[in-house]
Amino acid sequence: MTKMLQCISPIDGSVFAERPVIEQAAAREILAAARDAQRAWAARPLADRVAVVRAGVARLGEMQAEMVPELAHMMGRPVRYGGEFGGTDERASYMADIAETALAPIVVENSDKFERRIMREPHGLVFVIAPWNYPYMTAINTVAPALIAGNAVALKHATQTLLVGERMVRAFEEAGLPKGLFVNLFLDHGTTEALIGTREFDFINFTGSVGGGRAIERAAAGTFTGLGLELGGKDPGYVMEDADLDAAVDTLIDGAMFNSGQCCCGIERIYVHESLYDAFIEKAVAIVSGYKLGNPMDEATTLGPMAHKRFAALVREQTKEAVALGATPLVDPKLFPEDDGGAYLMPQILTGVTHEMRVMREESFGPVVGIMKVSDDAEAIRLMNDSDFGLTASLWTKDTDRAANIGAQLETGTVFMNRADYLDPGLCWTGCKDTGRGGALSVIGFQNLTRPKSYHLKKA
């Protein structure tokens, strides 16, 4: 009997879509064909590849009317926010813009005696394992530059967003990408690990859980396949005494709650200088109390269900444990009668939290945030670094030098000042500690999706 992958809609618990799992032998045939297509693709001029990728992204944009409600059904994001095409286009367009420079040869010498240069060569076949929380934007981070650099791409999307890979491949092929070069695979975990273990891929980019990252590393052990891993996060915000309070509250709370808190670089813990603490709390509670939890298909909804009831269950557990240990929940449950104990979860702000509580140490990935009072930069730095994760940190101050000095002491991948929860395609998207390794986007993203090849040519 054929094994099926099912997307269970968080809206009502129904099966929204299902697809058969591909068998290992069939997957290998598809991947072999992609390798064949890659050689001809890499031989095409860079300008041609860039043009086709731009056209593929544009075609994806033309599907917005279908994509937005589809995403709401699959992972619960309210339709009022209009999908992900803006960020998808921004990232792909930037990588297309810098491709010629980023992939240009490094000429060490070009004299009458020697020609010495370093070229960038595509890996060959890049495997992208993408998550459900921002399924288009996270996938495009690797798909677009990998194709531009001359690679073939195999995409395995999360079951929760089962239809995204199909739609992306269709858009690119309709825009002129050679058929079979970019493929979508419906795989289970066992087949995925088997394909990795037999070195079917030349580079793997995985975005997901720490446990998933460890499984990928184990499967790839001994194959010497390059890995890019973006795993968990517990991103902090620090509000200093000279911060623009209104801007800090608006941005940090939005960063904590948008997409029901299901953001890779969402704000999960906030540290506020004691002089602004009470005012920050009052404004934050007012903002969150005004949210509308409900069906994501309703234009009035500002907070949809979490993508799956098991994700919401984890957040409830962390919150309940924190309260039992002395934390204070500040948002009134009566404001959110739609909280059904399942996927529909009310937002919550916790004070009186400590780093002994799971809600301040483990990734929550939901609409809850703990806020702590601090007395100075040293205390804030210590607390921000007291984490197994390191993706982003958001600093709020009017003093750029102070922010840079604090940033130099933080164990993180990105330091924001007066901003949060944003991925700048001109900068390397990277993390440290349990957040993973490697880097996407920027010039460095192209370097990770290619390998250096040196030429040392002695002239006769």
C-alpha positions as CSV (number, residue, x, y, z in Angstrom):
1,M,0.0,0.0,0.0
2,T,1.3,3.4,-1.0
3,K,2.3,5.6,1.9
4,M,0.7,9.1,1.8
5,L,1.8,12.4,3.2
6,Q,-1.1,14.4,4.5
7,C,-1.4,18.2,5.2
8,I,-3.8,18.6,8.1
9,S,-5.3,22.1,8.0
10,P,-5.1,23.9,11.3
11,I,-8.3,25.7,10.5
12,D,-10.5,22.7,11.2
13,G,-8.3,19.6,11.4
14,S,-9.4,18.3,8.0
15,V,-7.1,16.8,5.4
16,F,-6.4,19.7,3.1
17,A,-4.0,17.9,0.7
18,E,-2.2,14.5,0.4
19,R,0.5,13.1,-1.9
20,P,2.0,9.7,-2.3
21,V,5.6,9.2,-1.0
22,I,8.0,8.5,-3.7
23,E,10.0,5.3,-3.5
24,Q,13.8,5.4,-3.3
25,A,14.5,3.9,-6.7
26,A,12.1,6.3,-8.4
27,A,13.7,9.2,-6.5
28,R,17.1,8.2,-7.7
29,E,16.0,8.1,-11.3
30,I,14.6,11.7,-10.9
31,L,17.8,12.9,-9.3
32,A,20.0,11.2,-12.0
33,A,18.0,13.1,-14.7
34,A,18.5,16.3,-12.7
35,R,22.2,15.8,-12.8
36,D,22.1,15.3,-16.5
37,A,20.1,18.5,-17.0
38,Q,22.5,20.4,-14.7
39,R,25.5,20.0,-17.0
40,A,23.7,21.8,-19.9
41,W,22.3,24.4,-17.5
42,A,25.7,25.2,-16.0
43,A,27.1,25.7,-19.5
44,R,24.6,28.4,-20.3
45,P,25.8,32.0,-19.8
46,L,25.2,33.4,-16.4
47,A,23.0,36.2,-17.8
48,D,20.7,33.5,-19.3
49,R,20.4,31.7,-16.0
50,V,19.7,35.0,-14.1
51,A,16.9,35.9,-16.6
52,V,15.2,32.5,-16.3
53,V,15.3,32.6,-12.5
54,R,13.9,36.2,-12.5
55,A,11.1,35.0,-14.8
56,G,10.4,32.0,-12.5
57,V,10.0,34.3,-9.5
58,A,7.7,36.6,-11.5
59,R,5.6,33.7,-12.5
60,L,5.3,32.7,-8.9
61,G,4.1,36.2,-8.2
62,E,1.3,35.8,-10.7
63,M,0.0,32.9,-8.6
64,Q,-0.6,35.0,-5.5
65,A,-4.3,34.9,-5.6
66,E,-4.1,31.1,-5.3
67,M,-1.2,31.0,-2.9
68,V,-2.5,33.2,-0.1
69,P,-5.6,31.2,0.7
70,E,-3.7,28.0,0.2
71,L,-1.2,29.0,2.8
72,A,-4.0,29.9,5.2
73,H,-5.4,26.5,4.8
74,M,-2.1,24.7,5.1
75,M,-0.4,26.6,8.0
76,G,-2.9,29.1,9.3
77,R,-1.5,32.5,8.4
78,P,-4.3,35.1,8.0
79,V,-5.1,36.1,4.5
80,R,-5.0,39.8,5.4
81,Y,-1.2,39.7,5.4
82,G,-1.1,38.7,1.7
83,G,1.3,35.9,1.5
84,E,5.1,35.9,1.0
85,F,5.8,37.2,-2.5
86,G,7.2,40.5,-1.4
87,G,10.0,38.9,0.6
88,T,10.5,36.1,-1.9
89,D,10.9,38.6,-4.7
90,E,13.2,40.8,-2.7
91,R,15.6,38.0,-1.8
92,A,15.7,36.4,-5.3
93,S,16.1,39.8,-7.0
94,Y,19.0,40.8,-4.8
95,M,20.8,37.5,-5.5
96,A,20.2,38.0,-9.2
97,D,21.5,41.6,-9.0
98,I,24.8,40.6,-7.4
99,A,25.4,37.3,-9.3
100,E,27.9,38.6,-11.8
101,T,30.1,40.2,-9.2
102,A,29.7,37.4,-6.6
103,L,30.5,34.7,-9.1
104,A,33.3,36.6,-10.9
105,P,36.8,35.0,-11.0
106,I,39.4,36.2,-8.5
107,V,42.3,37.1,-10.7
108,V,45.6,36.7,-8.8
109,E,47.9,37.3,-11.8
110,N,47.6,37.8,-15.5
111,S,51.1,38.5,-16.8
112,D,53.2,37.4,-19.7
113,K,54.4,34.5,-17.6
114,F,51.4,33.3,-15.6
115,E,47.6,33.3,-15.4
116,R,46.4,32.5,-11.9
117,R,42.8,32.7,-10.9
118,I,40.1,31.2,-8.7
119,M,36.8,30.3,-10.3
120,R,33.5,29.4,-8.7
121,E,32.0,26.1,-9.8
122,P,28.5,24.9,-9.0
123,H,28.3,21.9,-6.6
124,G,26.1,20.0,-9.0
125,L,22.9,18.9,-7.3
126,V,21.7,20.9,-4.3
127,F,19.1,19.5,-1.9
128,V,16.8,22.0,-0.2
129,I,14.8,20.8,2.8
130,A,12.4,23.6,3.6
131,P,10.2,24.4,6.6
132,W,6.5,25.2,6.8
133,N,6.5,28.5,8.7
134,Y,7.6,30.7,5.7
135,P,7.6,28.1,3.0
136,Y,8.3,30.3,0.0
137,M,10.8,32.7,1.5
138,T,12.9,30.0,3.3
139,A,13.0,27.9,0.1
140,I,13.9,30.8,-2.2
141,N,16.9,31.6,-0.1
142,T,18.7,28.6,-1.6
143,V,16.7,27.8,-4.7
144,A,17.3,31.1,-6.5
145,P,21.0,31.4,-5.9
146,A,21.6,27.7,-6.4
147,L,20.0,27.8,-9.9
148,I,21.7,31.1,-10.8
149,A,25.1,29.6,-9.9
150,G,24.4,26.7,-12.2
151,N,23.2,23.9,-9.9
152,A,20.3,21.6,-10.3
153,V,17.9,21.7,-7.3
154,A,15.8,19.1,-5.5
155,L,13.3,20.4,-3.1
156,K,11.7,18.5,-0.2
157,H,9.1,20.6,1.5
158,A,7.5,20.1,4.9
159,T,4.3,18.0,4.9
160,Q,2.5,20.9,6.6
161,T,3.0,23.0,3.5
162,L,2.7,20.1,1.1
163,L,1.8,22.0,-2.1
164,V,4.5,24.7,-2.0
165,G,7.2,22.7,-3.8
166,E,4.8,21.6,-6.6
167,R,3.8,25.2,-7.1
168,M,7.4,26.5,-7.1
169,V,8.6,24.0,-9.7
170,R,5.5,24.6,-11.9
171,A,6.1,28.4,-11.8
172,F,9.8,28.1,-12.8
173,E,9.1,25.5,-15.6
174,E,6.3,27.7,-17.0
175,A,8.8,30.6,-17.0
176,G,11.3,28.6,-19.1
177,L,13.5,26.6,-16.7
178,P,14.5,23.3,-18.3
179,K,12.2,20.5,-17.2
180,G,13.8,18.2,-14.7
181,L,16.4,20.6,-13.5
182,F,14.4,21.8,-10.5
183,V,12.4,18.9,-9.0
184,N,10.0,18.5,-6.1
185,L,10.2,15.3,-4.1
186,F,7.6,13.9,-1.7
187,L,9.8,12.0,0.7
188,D,9.5,10.4,4.1
189,H,12.3,10.7,6.6
190,G,13.7,7.2,6.0
191,T,14.0,7.7,2.3
192,T,15.5,11.2,2.7
193,E,18.2,9.8,5.1
194,A,18.9,6.9,2.7
195,L,19.4,9.3,-0.3
196,I,21.7,11.5,1.8
197,G,23.7,8.5,3.0
198,T,24.4,7.3,-0.5
199,R,25.6,10.8,-1.5
200,E,22.9,11.5,-4.0
201,F,23.4,15.3,-3.4
202,D,26.4,17.6,-3.5
203,F,25.2,20.1,-1.0
204,I,22.3,20.1,1.4
205,N,20.5,23.1,3.0
206,F,18.2,22.3,5.8
207,T,16.0,24.7,7.8
208,G,14.2,23.1,10.7
209,S,14.6,21.8,14.2
210,V,17.8,21.0,16.1
211,G,16.7,17.3,16.1
212,G,16.2,17.4,12.3
213,G,19.6,19.0,11.9
214,R,21.3,16.2,13.9
215,A,19.5,13.6,11.8
216,I,20.8,15.2,8.6
217,E,24.3,15.3,10.0
218,R,24.1,11.6,11.0
219,A,22.8,10.7,7.6
220,A,25.6,12.6,5.8
221,A,28.4,11.3,8.1
222,G,31.3,10.1,6.0
223,T,29.9,11.4,2.7
224,F,31.7,14.7,2.9
225,T,28.6,16.4,1.6
226,G,28.5,20.1,2.4
227,L,25.7,21.2,4.8
228,G,24.0,24.4,5.6
229,L,21.9,24.1,8.7
230,E,19.5,26.8,10.1
231,L,18.0,25.2,13.2
232,G,16.4,26.5,16.4
233,G,16.3,30.0,17.8
234,K,15.5,31.9,21.0
235,D,16.1,35.4,19.8
236,P,16.4,38.2,22.4
237,G,15.5,41.9,22.3
238,Y,17.2,44.4,24.6
239,V,15.6,47.8,25.3
240,M,18.1,50.4,26.7
241,E,17.2,53.4,28.7
242,D,17.6,55.8,25.7
243,A,15.5,53.7,23.3
244,D,12.5,55.0,21.4
245,L,10.0,53.3,23.6
246,D,7.0,53.2,21.3
247,A,9.1,51.9,18.3
248,A,10.7,49.3,20.5
249,V,7.4,48.0,21.9
250,D,5.7,48.0,18.5
251,T,8.5,46.2,16.7
252,L,9.5,43.7,19.4
253,I,5.9,42.6,20.2
254,D,5.1,42.3,16.5
255,G,8.3,40.2,16.2
256,A,7.2,38.0,19.0
257,M,3.6,37.5,17.8
258,F,3.4,37.8,14.0
259,N,2.6,34.6,12.2
260,S,1.5,33.3,15.7
261,G,5.1,33.5,16.8
262,Q,6.2,31.0,14.2
263,C,9.2,32.9,12.8
264,C,12.8,31.6,12.6
265,C,14.0,35.0,13.9
266,G,11.0,35.9,16.0
267,I,11.6,37.6,19.3
268,E,11.2,35.0,22.1
269,R,12.6,36.9,25.1
270,I,12.9,40.6,25.9
271,Y,15.1,42.4,28.4
272,V,14.1,46.0,29.3
273,H,16.1,48.5,31.3
274,E,14.5,49.1,34.7
275,S,13.8,52.8,33.8
276,L,11.5,51.8,30.9
277,Y,10.2,48.4,32.2
278,D,6.8,49.4,33.6
279,A,5.9,51.6,30.6
280,F,7.1,48.9,28.1
281,I,4.9,46.2,29.9
282,E,1.9,48.5,29.8
283,K,2.2,49.2,26.1
284,A,3.0,45.6,25.2
285,V,-0.1,44.3,27.0
286,A,-2.3,46.8,25.3
287,I,-1.0,45.8,21.9
288,V,-1.5,42.1,22.4
289,S,-4.9,42.5,24.1
290,G,-6.1,44.1,20.8
291,Y,-5.3,41.1,18.6
292,K,-8.1,39.2,17.0
293,L,-7.6,35.4,17.1
294,G,-9.7,33.5,14.6
295,N,-10.1,31.8,11.3
296,P,-7.3,32.9,8.9
297,M,-9.7,33.2,6.0
298,D,-11.5,36.0,7.8
299,E,-10.0,39.5,6.9
300,A,-10.6,40.6,10.5
301,T,-8.3,38.0,11.9
302,T,-4.8,39.2,13.0
303,L,-3.7,36.0,14.7
304,G,-4.5,32.7,13.1
305,P,-4.2,29.2,14.5
306,M,-0.8,27.6,15.0
307,A,0.2,25.3,12.1
308,H,-0.6,22.2,14.2
309,K,-2.2,21.5,17.5
310,R,0.9,19.7,18.7
311,F,2.9,23.0,18.3
312,A,0.3,24.8,20.3
313,A,0.5,22.1,23.0
314,L,4.2,22.7,23.5
315,V,3.6,26.5,24.0
316,R,0.8,25.7,26.5
317,E,3.1,23.4,28.4
318,Q,5.9,25.9,28.6
319,T,3.6,28.7,29.7
320,K,1.8,26.5,32.3
321,E,5.2,25.4,33.8
322,A,6.4,29.0,33.9
323,V,3.3,30.1,35.8
324,A,3.7,27.2,38.2
325,L,7.2,28.4,38.9
326,G,6.2,32.0,39.6
327,A,5.7,33.7,36.2
328,T,2.7,36.1,35.8
329,P,0.6,35.9,32.7
330,L,-0.6,39.5,31.8
331,V,-3.0,38.9,28.9
332,D,-6.6,38.2,29.9
333,P,-7.9,34.9,28.5
334,K,-11.4,36.3,28.4
335,L,-10.3,38.5,25.4
336,F,-9.6,35.3,23.4
337,P,-12.6,33.0,23.6
338,E,-11.5,31.5,20.3
339,D,-8.7,29.6,22.1
340,D,-10.0,26.1,21.8
341,G,-7.2,24.1,23.5
342,G,-6.1,22.9,20.1
343,A,-4.4,24.8,17.3
344,Y,-6.1,28.1,18.2
345,L,-3.9,29.5,20.9
346,M,-4.2,32.9,22.6
347,P,-1.1,35.2,22.8
348,Q,0.5,35.7,26.1
349,I,3.1,37.9,27.8
350,L,4.9,36.6,30.9
351,T,6.7,38.6,33.6
352,G,8.4,37.2,36.6
353,V,10.3,34.8,34.4
354,T,13.7,33.4,34.9
355,H,16.2,31.4,32.9
356,E,15.4,28.3,34.9
357,M,12.1,28.2,33.0
358,R,11.7,26.4,29.7
359,V,9.9,29.3,28.2
360,M,13.1,31.3,28.4
361,R,15.5,28.6,27.4
362,E,13.8,26.3,24.8
363,E,12.4,27.4,21.5
364,S,8.7,28.2,21.9
365,F,7.9,29.1,18.3
366,G,4.5,30.4,19.3
367,P,2.7,33.5,20.5
368,V,4.3,33.8,24.0
369,V,7.1,36.1,25.2
370,G,8.8,36.5,28.5
371,I,10.0,39.9,29.6
372,M,12.7,40.6,32.2
373,K,13.9,43.7,33.9
374,V,17.7,44.5,33.7
375,S,19.8,47.2,35.3
376,D,22.7,47.6,32.8
377,D,24.3,46.4,29.6
378,A,26.4,43.8,31.4
379,E,23.4,42.0,32.8
380,A,21.6,42.2,29.5
381,I,24.6,40.7,27.6
382,R,24.9,37.9,30.1
383,L,21.3,37.0,29.8
384,M,21.2,37.3,26.0
385,N,24.2,34.9,25.8
386,D,22.7,32.5,28.3
387,S,21.2,30.4,25.5
388,D,21.9,27.3,23.4
389,F,20.9,29.3,20.3
390,G,22.3,32.2,18.4
391,L,20.4,33.5,15.3
392,T,19.6,37.2,15.9
393,A,19.6,39.8,18.6
394,S,17.7,43.1,18.6
395,L,19.2,46.1,20.4
396,W,17.2,49.3,21.0
397,T,19.2,52.5,21.6
398,K,20.0,55.8,19.9
399,D,23.8,55.1,20.3
400,T,25.2,53.2,17.3
401,D,28.6,52.8,18.9
402,R,27.0,51.3,22.0
403,A,25.0,48.9,20.0
404,A,28.1,47.8,18.0
405,N,30.1,47.3,21.2
406,I,27.3,45.2,22.7
407,G,26.9,43.3,19.4
408,A,30.6,42.4,19.5
409,Q,30.0,40.6,22.8
410,L,27.0,38.7,21.7
411,E,27.0,35.0,20.5
412,T,24.7,35.5,17.6
413,G,24.5,35.4,13.8
414,T,22.9,38.9,13.2
415,V,22.9,42.0,15.4
416,F,20.0,44.3,14.8
417,M,19.8,47.9,16.1
418,N,16.3,49.4,16.2
419,R,15.0,46.6,14.0
420,A,13.9,42.9,14.5
421,D,12.6,39.9,12.7
422,Y,13.9,40.8,9.2
423,L,16.1,39.0,6.8
424,D,18.4,41.4,4.8
425,P,19.4,39.6,1.6
426,G,22.6,41.8,1.4
427,L,23.8,40.3,4.6
428,C,24.7,36.7,5.4
429,W,21.9,34.8,7.1
430,T,23.7,32.6,9.6
431,G,23.7,31.4,13.2
432,C,25.9,29.8,15.8
433,K,25.7,27.3,18.6
434,D,22.6,25.0,18.2
435,T,21.2,27.4,15.6
436,G,23.5,25.7,13.1
437,R,26.2,26.5,10.6
438,G,26.7,27.9,7.1
439,G,25.2,31.0,5.6
440,A,22.5,31.9,3.1
441,L,22.1,34.9,0.8
442,S,24.6,37.7,0.2
443,V,27.9,37.1,-1.6
444,I,28.6,34.4,1.0
445,G,25.5,32.6,0.0
446,F,26.9,32.2,-3.5
447,Q,30.2,31.0,-2.1
448,N,28.4,28.3,-0.1
449,L,26.5,27.1,-3.2
450,T,29.6,26.8,-5.3
451,R,33.1,25.5,-4.8
452,P,36.4,27.2,-5.5
453,K,38.5,25.9,-8.4
454,S,42.0,27.2,-8.9
455,Y,43.8,27.7,-12.2
456,H,47.6,28.1,-12.3
457,L,48.6,28.4,-16.0
458,K,52.2,28.9,-16.9
459,K,52.6,30.4,-20.3
460,A,55.1,28.9,-22.8
